Amino acid sequence: MVVTVRTLRKLESAGFDRVQAEALVEAFDADLDDLATKMDLRSLATKADVATVKADIATVKADIYRAMLVQTFAIAGMLFAALRIFG
């Protein structure tokens, strides 16, 4: 339990009855379970990380298109040579 017994006692001394204080402590405890920790936030990708990955993808994409163009010319050259030899 993240919220301690000390918090429960503080609520009671501030005028909450036992049932109200416990309900409040439980509500905060349930809500705190869904919060991100500092470690969670450190592990998230930043905008710079995303930009770097996008740039890398663009580079790989250009390399693939270049390779496809070279292969296309190589195939066309082989077909042209085959037509001259056998045609």
Summary of the structure (lengths in Angstrom):
residues: 87
radius of gyration: 33.0
end to end distance: 84.9
largest distance: 101.7
contacts: 166
relative contact order: 0.06
helix: 79%
strand: 0%
